[in-house]
């Protein structure tokens, strides 16, 4: 759908929106056609709208509904499931200009903000008041709070501090008909009625457009100490992670790097990964007795068969340990440039019960061998959430086919081991078919019933989550 300057849709949108809020520029339409997901279909929007007020969002929804035009909400487009991909002829509703922190309430440890606030900026703002917003998705320096809520984002600190959903106290949402709905509370406790707040968290823009969030805060996180343990197999590393959890430790981070990832980071010259090892486990503690906790976790790693353990005793050594995790993406990029063809990668997301983590890592290594692919697995060992990254030549049809088949094999393995197809990236378009395999038929019907109830015309982010 091409929208001309004099089109009825554009004319009606312009009635309550400044000219600067609307764009039909080809480059802008292309830029807003998709998020960061691979293998996910994307259409071409008719117009990109950047509202600055709640009333403007309501106007967009009412106008789109009057014209029967779908609306696709977007944040920073860092998502990895295709949830922010445009559909042909849609209005892309980019929320990035609604980026104000509205209130920081230190006495009640909460913050109110608009959806376009960047996660790192929110963390910095509340830190200035002696408070902490813990969720830390990998893209936290660019992703937005609205996108985090819409996708149910996680992060490295989830094992101790929880995911985005654990911090959402209340939301203000514009529904498909333009009506405004406020759900949730400002109190620490509250069980009045159904938990409608959680209904919108993780709904990926299919039920409403988030225009304001009330989020819980915590006291500042204390300094952490970390350890790095190297193992002969990923199974041994997974068993060590299980031992740490079973012993009652609550690490502030517990990350696993498989053989491929360990070698890639070692190739960048990280000093703690030199020599022979097949997997790496990184654990951190910010408990009051962090030094003792690290010593105990190091002992458990040795008992699980660690080839070497480095336990940090101070800030600089901890930084060096944690750098091994932060270097994963640069290391994979360095590997990719050595490969022939038009090399790309996609970061997958699958979660299993923590007791099955080692089994999933083993399965992924076998899948890499079966399909002849470079697959690097890194993940949040403390909560059973792994991110296998498949690197392949997208100009090679055989490589593309094998990458897709390997993706399916990884999803199937996760479900067979009692897990879920997504721990923190969401469903979007990428995993719609797999969602139908994970949910029971009755649960799937209930999902569709809720969607029809809140969006009877199916105009809000159509084709996402539910096929």
N, C-alpha and C positions, 0 to 999 in steps of 0.2 A: 504494500500500500504506500503510495507516494502522496504526501500532503503538500499541497500548494499553499502559497501565502494566503489566498482567499478561501481556503477550504472551510466548510462549516465547523469541523472539529477545532481547527486552529483559531477560528474567529471566536468560538464560544469559550475556549480556554483563555483567550486573551482578555476576555471581559473582566476577569478578576486576578490576572497575573501580569506582572510587568514584562515587557518585551525581553528583558535579559534572562528571564526564567525559562524561556522557550527556545529550543534549538532544533532546526531541521537540516543543519549543515551535514553534509555527507560524512565528513571525518568524525564528527561527534556521534552520528548514528552508528558508524562502524565501531567506534571506541566503546559504545555502550551496548553492543549487541550480545556480549557474553561475559561470563566471569572467568575464573582461571581453571575450569574443569576441562579435562580431555574427553574425547569420545562422546561429546554431548551436543546435540543439535541446537542451533541457535538461529533465530530469525532476524529480520531487519525491522527495527522500530519505525514508527511513523514520525514520532517526535520525542525529544528528551525534555522533560520538565524538571526544573530544580526549584521546588518551593522553599520558602523561608518561614512560613507560618502554618499553624494548624488549619486555619481557615482556607488557606491556599490548597492544602492537601484535600480538604473536604470538597472544595470546588472541583479539583481534578477528578475525584472519584465520581461526583455527581455528573459531571460533563461526560466522562467516559461511559458511564452507565447509560446516559441519554442517547449516546451515539452507538451503543453496543460494541464499544472498543475495549479490548483487554488492557489491563494495567499490570506492569511488572515492576515491583519495588526493587530498588538497588541501593547498596551502600558503596563500599570501596571496591567491590567486585573481586575480592580476594578469595571468594568461596571456591571449593574444589568439588562440587557436585552438580553444577549447572543450575542451581536454584535461582540465580539472577540472570539467566540467559533470556534475551528478548524473544518474543514470538512475532511473526510477521504482522505488521500493521498496528502494533501495540503502542501505548503510551509508556515510555520508561519513566518511572517516578524516582528520580535520583534524590536521595535524602541528605546529601553531603553538606548542603548549606544550612540545614537545621542542626547546628553544631555548638549550641550553647550549653554550658553547665549552669543550671538554673538555681540550684541551692545545694549547699553543703551544710548538713546539720550534724555538727560534731557531738552534741549531747545525745542524739539518738542514733549516731553512727549510720547515717544514710546520705545519699546524694540523689538529686533529681537532675536529669539531663535530657537533652534532645538526642535523637537517634544517630545523627551524623557526627557526634563527638568521637574522635579517634581514641582507641582504648588506652594507648600510652599517654595521651594528653589528659584523660580522666584520671589515670593513676597519678600523674604529676600534680594535678590540681588538688586532689584530696591529700596527697603527701604533704602539701603546704599547710594543711590543717592537722598534721600529726596522725593521719589515718592512712589506711591501705585498701586498695581495691585489688584483690589477689588474682583473678583470672588473667592468664597470660597466653593467649593463642600465639602460635609461632609468628603470625603476621601482625602482632599487637602494635607495632609502630605505624601501621597504615590501616588496619581494619577498624570498623566502626562498631560502636556499642549496639546499634540497631541490627547490624548484620550478625554480631555475636549472639544476640538474643534470638533472632529469626532462625539461625542454624543450630543453636544450642552448642556453641563453641566450647572447647576445652582448653588444654594447655599443659605445660610441663609440671605445674604445681598441683594438678588435680588430685594426685594421690593423697595429699594432706588437706588441701584447701578447697577441693571441690571444683565444679564446672560453673559456667555462667548461670545456668538455671538455679543454682543454689543461692545466688545473690539477688535475684529479681524479686522484689517485694510487691511491686505494682506496675501497671502499664496503663497508658492512655493510647487507645487504638482507634483509627478511623476505619469503619466497616465498609463493605462493598457498596452500600447505598449512600455513603457519605456521612452517616451518623457517627457520633462520637461516643465511645464506650470507655469508661474507666473501671479497671479491675484491680484487685489487690488491696494493699494496706500500707500503713507506715509503722505499725506496731511490730514488736518482736514476735508476738504470737497472734494467731487469728485463724479461726476455722469456720467462719460464717459462710455457709453456702458451699457450692461446688468450687473447686480451685480453678477458676477461669484463667487466672494468670498463667498457670502451667499449660493451659490449652494453647495459648498463643506462643509460648516459648518453644522454639523448635518447629514452628508451623511453616517456616520458610516463605512467608509472605502470601500464603494461600488463603488465610482466614481474615486478615486485616492488615492495616499499615500502622506500624508502631510509630507514634509521634512524640512520646515521652516515656521515660523509664524512671522508676524509683528503685535504687539499688542499695543493698546492705554494704556496709564497710566494716573493716576490722582494724585493730591496733596495728602499728607498723610491724612488719616481719623482722625478727631479729637476724643478725648475721648467721650465715650457715657455714658448716664445714662439710667437706665432701671426700669421697673415696672413689678410686677407679680400680676395678678388678678385671683381670684378663683370664679367659678360660679356653680350654681346648675345644669346647663345643658350645653352640648356642643353648643346647639342652642343659648343660651344666650351669650356664649363666641364668637360665630361667629357673632352675632348681634353687639357685642361691637367692634369687628374688623372692621365691616362695618361702624360703626359710626365714628371710628377713621379716616378711609379713606375719608368718606364723608365730614368730618370737614376740610379736606385739609391738614392734617398732613402727613408728609413723614417720617415715622419711618425708622431707619436703620435696624431694625428687627421687625417682627410681627409674632409670632409663637403660634400655638395652640396645646395643649395636651388634648386628650379626657379623659373620665372617667378612662378607663383602664390604659392609660399611666400615668395619674396623680397618681393613686394608686400605680403603680409600682415604680415610682420615690419616692413617699412618703415612701414606704416600705424600701428604702435604707437609710431613715433617714433624707431626706432633710427638714430642719427646717421650711421652708415657706409653706410646703404642709401638715403639720400635721393637723389632724382633718377631718371634713366632707367637701367634694367638689367633683363635678362631672367633672369639666373641668378647665383647666388653660390657661390663655392668658398671653404671655410674650411680652412686647413691649420695644423697645429701641430707643433712639434718640441721634444722634451726631450733631444736629443742633447747631448753635451758642447760641441759647437760650434753650439748652437741658433741663434745670431745669423747665422752664415754659412749654415746650412741654410735659414733663412727667406729670406735674401737670394737664394739660388739658386732657391728655389721661386717667389719673386716674379718673378724673371727669366723662368722658364719660363711663368708665367701671362701675362706681357706678350707673350712670343713666341707664345702661343696665341691672342692677340687680346683680352686683358683690357682693358676700358674704363677701369678704375681698380684700383689695388692699394694696400692699406693694410698695411704691415708693422710689427708692434708692436716696440718697442724695450725695453719693460719690462712689469712685472706689471700695471699698471693698463690699459695699452693692450691687453694680451693678454686681460684680463678682458672688456674692451669687445668685442673681436672674438668671443670665445667666447660672449658673451651673445646674439649674433645667432642662434646655434644653439639655445641654451637657451630662447629666446623663441618657438620654432616652435609649440609646443602652446598657450601663451597667445594667440598671434596667431591661430591657427585658431579657438580658442574665441571670440575677439572677432569674427571674421568670421561665425561661426555665429549669434551673437545678432542679427546684422543681417538674417538670412534669414527668410522667412516659414515658418510651419508648425512641426511638431515636429522640429526639426533634430537630427540625430545624425551621428556619423562613425565610420568604422572605419579602423584603421591596418593596411595590408597589408604583406606581407613577401615579396619575390621577389629572387633573386640571379642574376646572369649573370657570365660571365668579364669581367674588368675592361676588356678591349678592346671589349666590346659595351655598356658602360654608357651611352655617349651615344646609341646606337641605341635602347636601352630607354626612356630619358627621352623621346626624340622620339615613340616609339610611345605612351607613356602620355599625352602631350599631345594626340595625335591621338584617342586613345580618349575623353578628356574632351570633346573637341569633338563626336565622333560621338554620344555619349550625352547631351550637354547637361548635364554634371555639373561640379561644383566639385571638382577633384582636385588636391591639393597633394602634390608629391613631394619628399621629403627622404631622404637616405640616406648610407650609408657608402661614399663613392666609392672609398676605398682598397681595399675588398674586393668591390666590385661589388654590394653589398646595398642595395636601395632600399626605401623605405617610402612607397608612394603612399597618401595619406589621402583617402578619398572622403567628402564632406560632402553629406548629402541629407535630405529631408523624409520621415521614416518614416511620417507620416500620409497620404502621397500614394502610392497603389499604383503609379502610373506611375514615380515616383521610385525606389521600392523595386525595381521590376523592372529599371529601367535601371542601378541600382547593382549588382545581382547580375550583370547581363550584362557590365557594365564590369569587375567583379572577374574573371569568367571570361576576358574578353579580355586582361586583364593577365597572368593565369596562362599563357594560351596564348602570349602574346608572350615571356614569360620562357623557356619551354621551346623555342620556335622559335629563340631566340637562343643556345641551348646552355646554358641556366641550370637553376635548380631552383626549385620552388614555395615553398620556405621556406629562408631563410638562418639564422634564429635564433628564430622564434616557434613552430615545431613544426607538426605536422599536426592533431592533435586530431580533432574532428568536421568542422571547417571545410574541410579539404583532403583528406579520405579519397579522394574520387573522383579528385582530381587526382594523388594519390600513385600510384594505379593506372595513370595515364597516363605518369607519369615513370619508374616502374620497369619493367623487362622482366618478362614473365610468369614467368620462372624466378626472378627476384629476389623477386617478390611471393609466390610459393609458399614460398620459403625464409623470408620474414618470417612467414607464417602457420604454417609448421612450427615455428619457434622459439616462437611464441606458444603453440601447443598443447603443446609440450614442457614449458614452464614453468608454464602455466596451463591444464591439460587441460579443466577445467570451464568455462573462459571467464568467471570471476567477477571478475577484476582489471580494473577500468576498462573494461568491455565497450563495444564500439562506437567506441573511439578508435583512431586511426591506421589500422586495417584495417577495411574494411567487412565 
